[in-house]
Amino acid sequence: MRTIHINPILTKEREGGYSVEIPELDGCFTQGENLDEAAANAKEAARAYIKGLSPELLQDLLEELSEEKERTIVPLSLDIQE
């Protein structure tokens, strides 16, 4: 067994609940009614995503996740013309 670390992004939605994106797992999304449910669903979605990978793609992912990367989240505001 191996432990990997992912960084899900949870976004509170206007209509309620949270949407979840897992940037390390291309196309892996889920949601939840509250933060706890969203986090639990993120783990479940990540496990299902990884389980569906071929051995070659799994190896590529593990190599990618093992690399040390410095990441910074920077909130940006943009003025747009309507």
Secondary structure, DSSP 8 states (H G I E B T S, - for coil): --------EEEE-TTSSEEEE-TTSTT-EEEESSHHHHHHHHHHHHHHHHHTS-HHHHHHHHHHHHS---------------
